[in-house]
Amino acid sequence: HKAVPVPISEKDTLPDVIARIRKAHGLSQKDMAKRLQITPQYLCDLEQQRRLGSVEIVEAIVDEFGNGPKWRRVLHAVVARGHGWDV
């Protein structure tokens, strides 16, 4: 799969980033979940902020949709802030 460049910033939230990636790639939650090898329910929970995300989900998103090392660092910071960590 070719990654479509999706801009992200440290001001984003994980739900923002996931929705932006899904829309940029024209994917349903079910299709994106399949590409990330997670359940559609888990992806829905992430998008609805019922779950906070993890290093593993960040790495899965980066491996499937990432746009370089800076993008990876920013996404890790987004998730860390979602957990309340000061980054």
Number of C-alpha atoms within 10 A of each C-alpha: 6 8 14 12 14 16 11 19 12 16 11 17 20 27 23 15 19 18 17 15 22 17 13 13 16 11 14 13 20 15 14 21 18 13 15 20 11 14 15 17 12 15 23 17 15 19 20 14 15 12 16 19 22 14 12 9 18 21 16 16 19 20 14 15 21 21 16 11 10 10 19 18 13 16 25 22 22 24 23 19 18 19 13 9 10 8 10
